[in-house]
Amino acid sequence: MASLNVYSALVVLFLTCGAAMATKENDQVIKENHCETQMGLPCVLEAFTSIFETGNISNKCCRELVGLGKVCHSALVKRTLEYPLFKDLAPATIIAKSIHTWNNCLLLIDSPAPSA
């Protein structure tokens, strides 16, 4: 029985340290790349809504999102998922929506403008 308790304690310790390291890693990426200052607030809100709720993102905001870069985009989404307010969300679903939004924005800004 004691070995089960030790094992349980090690698992909890491992998971806790892993979460703390992930948080620190995301914060470091965000700080080093100045991720929080590269998009305007209206576009941040559009991107947030398209990923964490249900909404669309405009062409203008797609350009800002892609200009932000995939590293910053991923780190910001992962850090947002770490906030207690979002603890009830399914991380896999949010990551999938994040990738979907990113890919749609890439397609949108890479496609030629329609001719008049």
Beta strands, then each sheet from edge to edge (+ up, - down):
end
